[in-house]
């Protein structure tokens, strides 16, 4: 999955970002995902998100999320 941060941030190979999703009822789920894109890549970052059938967050990305959705990321 590719994400376009609202502002650029620097990172190194092996670092991760925290992803936080907030449901309409206010429930929040947070997961950490490793950055799969190279640090010298400008603009979008890539996260490899494996779908876990009993997961709370990964099914959202595989089944619900659409291009243009805003996702809260906390960088390294």
Buried (B, 14 or more C-beta within 10 A) or exposed (E): BEBEEEEEEEBEEEEBBEBEBEEEEEEEEEBEBEBEBEEEEEEEBBBEBEEEEEBEBBBBBBEEBEEEEEBEBEBE
